Amino acid sequence: MPTPSKGDRTRVVSRVPDPVYAELEKRRKAAGVSSVSQYVADLLAATTGHKNLVVELDQEVLQLTA
């Protein structure tokens, strides 16, 4: 079954040091987000003032990371 559209998106690619990726993965799992990509997309949406575009990351988690 197809997943619902998340709307218009632009691909952003970034290479990060292994320890940074490991920390992102750890935080992603703790937040219950489906992928590192979605976790980073949600963080970027929130930190650029677009909290309405956050898909999976809980508002409680956003308050802890702000």
Helices and strands as residue ranges (DSSP letters): H 18-31, H 36-47, G 51-53, H 59-65
